[in-house]
Amino acid sequence: MRLKSAIWVSAYIRRCASEGVFAAVRRHGADEAGAIYIIVNRLDGTADLYGPAPQAAFDEGRPFDRVFTPVLAVLPAPEAQVESFIARESRFDPDVWVVEIEERSGRHFLDRIVR
């Protein structure tokens, strides 16, 4: 069983804080199972964007893990491109979460990234 989105986001924000990185919820989605997107703002007009990985990327031995993948083809991308994607996704899925962190070097603190 996977953690509820609200609990996972809370833990992720705490993890960022423990690393000395500012993190904030920009959009609060469904507490139970809303999709989560992570914006890594590089503070130079660019950002990285990570979102839920396709179902094929999940490990059946670890079904509780959240797996992320870069959403845009090129990272870092212009902030306007990231914002455009988030706006489209929010219109498509009203339950989506958006968490933004500020990290110049691009550290994201996500445990599993697939490409």
C-alpha positions in Angstrom: 0.0 0.0 0.0 1.3 3.4 -0.9 1.4 6.4 1.4 -1.3 8.9 1.0 -0.2 11.9 -1.1 -0.7 14.4 1.8 1.6 12.3 4.0 4.2 11.8 1.3 4.3 15.6 0.5 4.6 16.5 4.2 7.5 14.1 4.6 9.2 15.4 1.4 9.0 19.0 2.6 10.5 17.9 5.9 13.3 16.1 4.0 14.1 19.3 2.1 14.1 21.3 5.2 16.5 18.9 6.9 18.9 19.5 3.9 18.5 23.3 4.3 16.4 23.7 1.2 13.2 25.8 1.1 10.1 23.8 -0.1 6.5 24.8 -0.3 3.2 23.4 -1.5 2.0 25.5 -4.5 -1.0 23.5 -5.2 -2.8 21.2 -2.7 -4.3 18.2 -4.4 -6.3 15.2 -3.3 -5.1 14.0 0.1 -5.6 10.3 -0.7 -4.0 9.8 -4.1 -3.4 13.0 -6.1 -0.5 13.0 -8.6 2.5 14.9 -7.3 4.7 17.1 -9.4 8.0 18.5 -8.0 9.4 21.8 -9.4 13.1 22.4 -8.6 13.5 26.1 -9.1 17.2 26.9 -9.9 16.7 30.6 -9.1 18.2 31.6 -12.5 15.0 31.6 -14.6 15.1 27.8 -15.1 13.6 24.9 -13.3 13.5 21.1 -13.4 10.1 19.4 -13.3 9.5 15.8 -12.1 6.2 14.0 -12.2 4.8 10.5 -11.6 6.5 7.8 -13.7 4.5 5.5 -15.9 3.1 2.4 -14.3 5.6 0.3 -16.2 8.4 1.8 -14.1 7.0 0.5 -10.8 8.8 -2.4 -9.0 6.3 -5.1 -8.0 8.5 -5.9 -5.0 8.2 -2.3 -3.8 4.6 -1.3 -4.7 4.6 1.4 -1.9 7.3 3.5 -3.5 6.7 6.7 -5.5 8.7 6.8 -8.7 9.3 10.0 -10.5 10.5 10.9 -14.0 11.6 14.1 -15.6 8.5 15.6 -17.3 10.1 17.9 -19.9 12.6 16.7 -22.6 15.3 19.1 -21.5 16.3 20.0 -17.9 16.6 22.6 -16.7 13.9 24.3 -18.7 12.7 27.9 -18.8 10.4 28.6 -15.9 7.6 29.7 -18.4 7.7 26.2 -19.9 7.4 24.6 -16.5 4.5 26.9 -15.6 2.7 26.1 -18.9 2.9 22.4 -18.2 1.6 22.8 -14.7 -1.3 25.0 -15.9 -2.3 22.4 -18.5 -2.0 19.5 -16.0 -4.0 21.4 -13.4 -6.8 21.9 -15.9 -6.7 18.2 -16.8 -6.4 16.9 -13.2 -7.9 19.0 -10.4 -6.4 16.6 -7.8 -2.8 17.3 -8.7 -0.2 18.4 -6.1 2.6 20.8 -7.0 5.6 21.2 -4.6 8.3 23.7 -5.4 11.8 23.7 -4.0 14.5 26.3 -4.4 17.8 24.6 -5.2 20.4 26.2 -7.4 22.4 23.0 -8.1 19.3 21.0 -9.0 19.3 18.6 -6.0 15.8 17.1 -5.8 15.9 14.6 -2.9 13.6 12.2 -4.7 14.5 8.6 -3.9 13.6 7.0 -7.3 14.0 8.7 -10.7 13.5 6.8 -13.9 14.3 8.2 -17.3 
